C-alpha cells in the first residue's frame, strides 16, 4: 500500500515537473557598430553556432542583439562580450529577460 502511494506521488511530481518547464530566456545586448545587413548576418551566424543558442535576433535600427537560450543552457556575459568585441563591435549593456524572442520582436515593433 505504501509503495503504491509513493509510486503515485512520484508519478504526480514527474508530471508537474514536465509542465513547469523553464520560461523562455533571452539575453539582450545593446551593441554599437551595427550598420548593415552583412553585420546582422555575421553576428547571427557567429552566435547561432554556440551550443546554448536557440535563435538569434539582430535589430540594426535599435542596436540590439538578442539570443534565445535553449532550455537549461546559459552563456556568460564575458563570452558574449568577447565574441562581439572580437568581431569589431562595442557591447554597451547585457540584460537577461524571461521572455521569448517573439515578445522582443513585438516590443521593438511597438516602439515609436
C-alpha positions as CSV (number, residue, x, y, z in Angstrom):
1,X,0.0,0.0,0.0
2,X,2.8,2.5,0.9
3,X,4.7,1.5,-2.2
4,X,1.7,2.3,-4.4
5,X,1.2,5.7,-2.6
6,X,4.9,6.5,-3.1
7,X,4.8,5.5,-6.8
8,X,1.7,7.6,-7.4
9,X,3.2,10.6,-5.6
10,X,6.4,10.2,-7.7
11,X,4.4,10.0,-10.9
12,X,2.5,13.1,-10.0
13,X,5.7,15.0,-9.2
14,X,7.2,14.0,-12.5
15,X,4.1,15.2,-14.4
16,X,4.3,18.5,-12.6
17,X,8.0,19.0,-13.4
18,X,7.3,18.3,-17.1
19,X,4.6,21.0,-17.1
20,X,6.8,23.5,-15.2
21,X,9.4,24.0,-17.9
22,X,11.9,26.8,-17.9
23,X,10.3,30.0,-19.0
24,X,11.7,31.4,-22.3
25,X,15.0,33.1,-21.5
26,X,16.6,35.8,-23.7
27,X,19.8,37.7,-23.4
28,X,19.6,41.2,-24.9
29,X,22.8,43.1,-25.8
30,X,23.0,46.8,-26.7
31,X,25.7,46.9,-29.4
32,X,27.4,49.8,-31.2
33,X,28.7,49.4,-34.7
34,X,25.7,47.6,-36.3
35,X,25.3,49.3,-39.6
36,X,24.3,46.9,-42.3
37,X,22.6,43.6,-43.1
38,X,26.1,42.0,-43.5
39,X,26.8,42.9,-39.8
40,X,23.5,41.3,-38.8
41,X,24.1,38.2,-40.8
42,X,27.7,37.7,-39.4
43,X,26.5,38.2,-35.8
44,X,23.6,35.8,-36.3
45,X,25.9,33.2,-37.8
46,X,28.6,33.5,-35.1
47,X,26.3,33.5,-32.1
48,X,24.0,30.9,-33.7
49,X,26.9,28.4,-33.6
50,X,27.1,28.5,-29.8
51,X,25.7,25.3,-28.2
52,X,23.4,27.2,-25.8
53,X,21.8,29.3,-28.6
54,X,18.3,28.5,-29.8
55,X,17.8,31.6,-32.0
56,X,19.4,35.0,-32.7
57,X,17.7,38.3,-33.4
58,X,19.6,41.3,-34.6
59,X,17.9,44.7,-34.9
60,X,20.1,47.3,-36.7
61,X,17.6,50.1,-36.1
62,X,17.7,49.5,-32.3
63,X,21.4,48.4,-31.9
64,X,20.1,45.3,-30.3
65,X,21.3,41.7,-30.4
66,X,19.1,39.2,-28.6
67,X,19.7,35.5,-28.1
68,X,17.1,32.9,-27.1
69,X,18.7,30.2,-25.0
70,X,17.9,26.5,-25.2
71,X,16.2,25.1,-22.1
72,X,18.7,24.5,-19.3
73,X,21.5,26.3,-21.1
74,X,23.3,29.6,-20.5
75,X,26.1,31.8,-21.9
76,X,28.3,34.0,-19.8
77,X,28.3,37.8,-20.3
78,X,32.1,37.6,-20.7
79,X,31.9,35.1,-23.6
80,X,29.2,37.0,-25.4
81,X,31.1,40.3,-25.0
82,X,34.3,38.7,-26.2
83,X,32.5,37.2,-29.3
84,X,31.1,40.6,-30.3
85,X,34.2,42.6,-29.4
86,X,36.4,40.2,-31.4
87,X,34.1,40.8,-34.3
88,X,34.6,44.6,-34.0
89,X,31.5,45.7,-32.1
90,X,31.2,47.5,-28.8
91,X,28.9,45.9,-26.2
92,X,27.2,48.7,-24.2
93,X,24.9,46.5,-22.0
94,X,23.8,43.0,-21.4
95,X,20.4,42.1,-19.9
96,X,18.7,38.8,-19.2
97,X,15.0,38.5,-19.5
98,X,12.4,35.8,-19.1
99,X,10.6,36.4,-22.4
100,X,10.7,34.9,-25.9
101,X,12.2,36.4,-29.0
102,X,8.7,36.9,-30.3
103,X,8.0,39.1,-27.3
104,X,11.2,41.1,-28.1
105,X,10.1,41.5,-31.7
106,X,6.7,42.7,-30.7
107,X,8.2,45.2,-28.2
108,X,10.6,46.5,-30.9
109,X,7.7,46.9,-33.4
110,X,5.6,48.8,-30.9
111,X,8.5,51.2,-30.2
112,X,7.8,54.6,-31.7
